[in-house]
Amino acid sequence: MRIRRLFFQNIRNHSETELFAASRVNVFTGLNGRGKTSILEALSLCTLTRSFVASQDVAMLRRGEKLMVARMEGVSDYGAPRRIDVRWSADEGKKIILDGAMAANAAQVIGAAPTVVLFPDLKAITGGPPIHRRRFLDLVLSQAKRKYLEDLLQYRRLLKQRNTILSDARRRGRGIDPMLLEPWDEGLIDRGARLMHERTKFLKEFEPILRETAEEVALGADEIGVQYQPDSLTQPAESMNEYRDMLWLRSKEVKGQEVRRGTTLFGPHRDDFSMIINGGDVRVSASQGQHKTLLIGLKVAEFHYLARQSAETPVILLDDIFGDLDARRAERVYDITRNLAQVFITVVSFDMLPFLRGRSIAPDDAHFEIENGGIAVRNYGSGFQPPTVEKSSGGDSFDLSGIDLVASNGSGS
């Protein structure tokens, strides 16, 4: 996948911004708060249907505005054009158009332009609570496998409804008729078993990729491994049916606790996976440098996994990560990612990339200086030609003419 053009309105402090992307490395420099990350957020909104920073879409909306728009145009590895338009407003929620057709839901879009994101807050994957590792699993698998994403969305809906029943009963101080929960239990167990089975297969496939990429990043310094820790089991099950049986038994064991606590206490939303470095648990035995190496290795391994599963080269977004890296590791990350795919990088200044000093901009690279929610300077490598863009008679406004507006997922993300 190669992104050629990005256009967006009313995202953070950007009123209207357009850029033509270089095919290899795009570096955005500027002081904090000037709008660098917002450009990557706009890309993420198109490819992942949400920001990698904001928990809700409304948080991205420029102050005083009611509507935000983002459009990404690119070309697939097979030469097919790809265009994703996203519109969000408080009144209508989010609407997405994929290649000219209204998307029925986010699941239809996620994975169409696979994207790998690395930003400082993701360090919680290696050292934080289990929720961050589950998010990592879910994002990778959701981009790689449409069925996993559909199962995940359905599981979350069932879990929310079941938790509402339990919470209401706890608030009223009453017991629950088991028959009331039974319909939700059947669906939750079925979807949960599918998710756990897919996570088991994924980590088996992912571990050798991670080991190889972590060695590449650290030049072979550490031995890396991962171990899936499914809810209530000491080791992964061998089949989906085993997961179903386990979840059914666990649902009976915790029924009383669930009524007292008002929440569901079994299922893949309680899973974790541990990471091992040189024989020890990363969370207690890894140094700060090893945490950084492992996180970078995870994201590079994610890239390779997605490239294999989707038969499409993912785009890489690196947001403000180089300030946390020593010069040797920073250069290593830059060189590895540059040789893999189209990369979008934000840094305060080129002082964070000292290995680039004295180099001229490569023909397939670009440098953008960001000031006050806009691009102040654009420097492209020699020979760069912006692609021809076809505009509708309405200019770059979000054109919904002739499309049935049925795909809205509410006001959140």
Backbone hydrogen bonds, N-H to C=O, Kabsch-Sander energy under -0.5 kcal/mol:
donor,donor_aa,acceptor,acceptor_aa,energy
2,R,75,V,-2.3
4,R,73,E,-2.7
5,R,73,E,-2.3
6,L,19,L,-2.4
7,F,71,R,-2.6
8,F,17,T,-2.5
9,Q,69,V,-2.5
10,N,15,S,-1.2
11,I,14,H,-0.9
12,R,10,N,-0.6
12,R,60,M,-4.1
14,H,11,I,-2.3
15,S,13,N,-0.6
15,S,373,G,-0.5
17,T,8,F,-2.7
19,L,6,L,-2.4
21,A,4,R,-1.7
21,A,19,L,-0.5
24,R,364,D,-2.3
25,V,364,D,-0.6
26,N,343,V,-2.5
27,V,25,V,-0.5
27,V,366,A,-2.5
28,F,345,I,-3.2
29,T,27,V,-0.5
29,T,368,F,-2.5
30,G,347,V,-0.7
30,G,348,V,-1.2
34,R,31,L,-1.6
39,I,35,G,-0.8
39,I,36,K,-1.2
40,L,36,K,-1.0
41,E,37,T,-2.4
42,A,38,S,-2.2
43,L,39,I,-1.7
44,S,40,L,-2.7
45,L,41,E,-2.7
46,C,42,A,-1.4
47,T,43,L,-2.5
48,L,44,S,-3.1
49,T,44,S,-0.6
50,R,44,S,-1.0
59,A,56,Q,-1.1
60,M,57,D,-2.2
61,L,57,D,-0.5
61,L,58,V,-1.0
62,R,10,N,-2.0
65,E,62,R,-2.2
68,M,88,W,-2.4
69,V,9,Q,-1.6
70,A,86,V,-2.3
71,R,7,F,-3.0
72,M,84,I,-2.5
73,E,5,R,-2.7
74,G,82,R,-3.0
75,V,2,R,-2.3
76,S,80,A,-3.0
79,G,76,S,-2.0
82,R,74,G,-2.6
84,I,72,M,-2.4
85,D,97,I,-2.6
86,V,70,A,-3.0
87,R,95,K,-2.5
88,W,68,M,-2.5
89,S,93,G,-1.6
90,A,66,K,-0.7
93,G,89,S,-2.4
94,K,410,G,-1.0
95,K,87,R,-2.6
97,I,85,D,-2.7
98,L,96,I,-0.5
98,L,101,A,-2.7
99,D,83,R,-3.4
99,D,97,I,-0.6
101,A,98,L,-1.7
103,A,96,I,-3.1
108,Q,105,N,-1.2
109,V,106,A,-1.4
110,I,106,A,-2.5
111,G,47,T,-0.6
112,A,109,V,-2.6
116,V,315,V,-3.0
118,L,317,L,-2.5
122,L,119,F,-2.2
123,K,120,P,-1.9
124,A,121,D,-1.4
125,I,122,L,-2.2
126,T,123,K,-0.8
127,G,123,K,-1.3
128,G,124,A,-2.6
132,H,129,P,-1.4
133,R,129,P,-0.6
133,R,130,P,-0.6
134,R,130,P,-2.4
135,R,131,I,-2.0
136,F,132,H,-1.6
137,L,133,R,-2.3
138,D,134,R,-2.8
139,L,135,R,-2.6
140,V,136,F,-2.2
141,L,137,L,-2.6
142,S,138,D,-2.3
143,Q,139,L,-1.6
144,A,140,V,-1.7
145,K,141,L,-2.8
149,L,145,K,-1.7
150,E,146,R,-2.3
151,D,147,K,-2.6
152,L,148,Y,-2.7
153,L,149,L,-2.6
154,Q,150,E,-2.1
155,Y,151,D,-2.6
156,R,152,L,-2.4
157,R,153,L,-1.9
158,L,154,Q,-2.5
159,L,155,Y,-2.8
160,K,156,R,-2.3
161,Q,157,R,-2.1
162,R,158,L,-2.7
163,N,159,L,-2.6
164,T,160,K,-1.8
165,I,161,Q,-1.7
166,L,162,R,-2.2
167,S,163,N,-3.0
168,D,164,T,-2.5
169,A,165,I,-2.1
170,R,166,L,-2.2
171,R,167,S,-2.3
172,R,168,D,-1.9
173,G,169,A,-1.0
174,R,169,A,-2.0
180,L,177,D,-2.2
181,L,177,D,-0.8
181,L,178,P,-0.6
182,E,178,P,-1.5
184,W,181,L,-0.5
185,D,181,L,-2.5
186,E,182,E,-2.1
187,G,183,P,-1.3
188,L,184,W,-2.6
189,I,185,D,-2.7
190,D,186,E,-2.1
191,R,187,G,-2.6
192,G,188,L,-2.5
193,A,189,I,-2.4
194,R,190,D,-1.6
195,L,191,R,-2.3
196,M,192,G,-2.5
197,H,193,A,-2.2
198,E,194,R,-2.3
199,R,195,L,-2.4
200,T,196,M,-2.1
201,K,197,H,-2.1
202,F,198,E,-2.6
203,L,199,R,-2.4
204,K,200,T,-1.5
205,E,201,K,-2.0
206,F,202,F,-2.9
207,E,203,L,-2.0
209,I,205,E,-0.7
210,L,206,F,-2.9
211,R,207,E,-2.7
212,E,208,P,-1.9
213,T,209,I,-2.5
214,A,210,L,-2.8
215,E,211,R,-1.7
216,E,212,E,-1.7
217,V,213,T,-2.5
218,A,214,A,-2.5
219,L,215,E,-0.5
220,G,215,E,-2.8
221,A,218,A,-0.5
224,I,222,D,-0.5
225,G,276,I,-2.1
227,Q,274,S,-2.6
229,Q,272,D,-2.9
233,L,230,P,-1.9
243,Y,239,S,-1.5
244,R,240,M,-2.2
245,D,241,N,-2.5
246,M,242,E,-2.4
247,L,243,Y,-2.6
248,W,244,R,-2.4
249,L,245,D,-2.4
250,R,246,M,-2.5
251,S,247,L,-2.3
252,K,248,W,-1.3
253,E,249,L,-1.9
254,V,250,R,-1.9
255,K,252,K,-0.7
258,E,254,V,-2.7
259,V,255,K,-1.8
260,R,256,G,-1.8
261,R,257,Q,-2.5
262,G,258,E,-2.5
263,T,258,E,-0.8
270,R,267,G,-1.7
271,D,268,P,-1.7
272,D,229,Q,-1.4
274,S,227,Q,-2.6
276,I,225,G,-3.1
277,I,280,G,-3.0
278,N,223,E,-3.0
280,G,277,I,-1.8
282,V,275,M,-3.0
284,V,281,D,-1.3
285,S,281,D,-2.4
286,A,282,V,-1.6
291,H,287,S,-2.3
292,K,288,Q,-2.0
293,T,289,G,-2.3
294,L,290,Q,-2.8
295,L,291,H,-2.4
296,I,292,K,-2.3
297,G,293,T,-2.6
298,L,294,L,-2.5
299,K,295,L,-2.0
300,V,296,I,-2.5
301,A,297,G,-2.5
302,E,298,L,-2.3
303,F,299,K,-2.0
304,H,300,V,-2.1
305,Y,301,A,-2.6
306,L,302,E,-2.7
307,A,303,F,-2.5
308,R,304,H,-1.8
309,Q,305,Y,-2.5
310,S,306,L,-2.8
311,A,307,A,-1.0
315,V,114,P,-2.4
316,I,342,Q,-2.3
317,L,116,V,-3.0
318,L,316,I,-0.5
318,L,344,F,-3.2
319,D,118,L,-2.5
319,D,317,L,-0.6
320,D,318,L,-0.8
320,D,346,T,-1.4
324,D,321,I,-1.1
325,L,322,F,-1.2
330,A,326,D,-2.9
331,E,327,A,-2.1
332,R,328,R,-1.8
333,V,329,R,-2.6
334,Y,330,A,-2.5
335,D,331,E,-2.6
336,I,332,R,-2.5
337,T,333,V,-2.5
338,R,334,Y,-2.3
339,N,335,D,-1.6
340,L,337,T,-1.2
341,A,337,T,-2.0
343,V,24,R,-3.6
344,F,316,I,-2.5
345,I,26,N,-3.1
346,T,318,L,-2.2
347,V,28,F,-2.4
352,M,349,S,-1.9
353,L,350,F,-1.5
356,L,353,L,-2.4
357,R,354,P,-1.4
359,R,356,L,-2.1
365,D,362,A,-2.1
366,A,25,V,-2.3
367,H,379,N,-3.0
368,F,27,V,-3.2
369,E,377,V,-2.3
370,I,29,T,-3.2
370,I,368,F,-0.5
371,E,374,G,-2.4
373,G,34,R,-3.1
376,A,369,E,-2.7
376,A,374,G,-0.7
377,V,369,E,-1.3
379,N,367,H,-3.0
380,Y,378,R,-0.5
381,G,365,D,-2.0
382,S,361,I,-0.6
384,F,381,G,-1.7
390,E,388,T,-0.5
391,K,389,V,-0.6
392,S,395,G,-0.8
395,G,392,S,-2.0
397,S,394,G,-1.3
399,D,397,S,-1.0
400,L,398,F,-0.7
403,I,400,L,-1.8
405,L,403,I,-0.6
406,V,404,D,-1.9
408,S,406,V,-1.1
409,N,94,K,-0.8
